[in-house]
Amino acid sequence: MSELDREKWDRKYCTADPYGTEPSQLLVDQQHWLPTTGRALDLAGGSGRHALWLAHRGLDVTLTDISSEGLRIAQQRAEASRLKIDCVDIDLEEAPFPAGPWDVVMSCLYLYRPLFPSIRDQLATGGVLVVIQPTRKNLERHTRPPEKFLPEENELRQLAHGLKILHYEEAWSVEGRHDAVMVAQRESGR
């Protein structure tokens, strides 16, 4: 990402939180796949709606984002809720991937395809990857996100090569987008 992207996201979080405080219902619906202990990594998690939900479930959470404003809000929310999260201001497209092993890696509304091998390598044995991402079909009703951030049908399955797919669905979601929801697990011996 560029410095312009960082500035854009900081402006968004300074004016209004674009995603609110509640976790995505699509994530909540997958909670039966997720552990309640261990280490979790929320990729590009902004103001922390998912990181806080994961921390509330008992996980030790690291929240990453390029926006220092989003991370500032997340830290304030964590303190107000008496939860602990580690906030890391990082450009995931430039910096090394945060070192694992991670029991959960969460990616919601963020797609950078070159990260998938690092995600797979940094998942703990039995660790779970959760991805919620609008697909190209989303463009039938919405102009955003831009096409380059929208996977083709079943593309997320291909990106998760080497992981066991526990759940995969593509549909118009309760959130009004055409989303792909994938839960994948690193098995032993991989």
Summary of the structure (lengths in Angstrom):
residues: 190
radius of gyration: 15.5
end to end distance: 30.5
largest distance: 47.1
contacts: 614
relative contact order: 0.16
helix: 34%
strand: 27%
